Amino acid sequence: MISVADLLTNNRVPGNYFAADTYIRGDLELGILENRRGERLIAIPETMIQGIYSGLEKETGQASLLVLFNCGKWWGKNFYTRFREELTDYYGTALADLPMVDFLQCLQQCWLTYGWGKLELDHSLHNRGFLLIKTWNSPFAALAPQNKVPYCFLEAGVLASFFSQLTGRDLHCVQTTCESMGAEYNQFLIGVAPRMKKAEELVAQQLDHDRIVEALCA
């Protein structure tokens, strides 16, 4: 018979670290949100996201997209640092040594628990030197203003920075489909920076995802 002690690892029950019911803690009366390590979290209301979009557009015009991307890169750098520290402490092993299935499960659950929607890694373009990320129910897409190109530059910045930190390479991220434009889900291509410049040009030409991938892999 398996005892309870056999199920414990370092006095903890192994499970999904970022499960919402255990990861987020707070006091509604005091307006405080914390993670399970006691570190402060912030809840961003829809009106604030809309205000950021409209304010940047008014103050910086077309440069607002670059500002959003750079803010995302800064956010992604800090997000990776916290993600790595929390999992290293919880599992007692370096993030690089964590089994891929555990890493993916934690990243997907973390993305969901943070309120950013559903995330999926697609390895179909791995042999071509690209990583494809798909997301659903993005609040940044849902509140984005109508545009002729995908608008989740904040998320693209987060993903670019996160995977650059993870791999130790200078990676760039370009969004090719967006829920704000009626797409079923958002798609982000990640690759080395020089190759992604062409992807940005193709997106600016308003080509669809399949044609962009075809051109990049030709």
Secondary structure by P-SEA (a helix, b strand, c coil): ccccccccccccccccccccccccccccccbbbbccccbbbbbbcaaaaaaaaaaaaaccccaaaaaaaaaaaaaaaaaaaaaaaaaaaaaccccccccaaaaaaaaaaaaaaacccbbbbbcccccccbbbbbbccccccccccccccccaaaaaaaaaaaaaaaaccbbbbbbcccccccccbbbbbbcccccaaaaaaaaaacccaaaaaaaaac
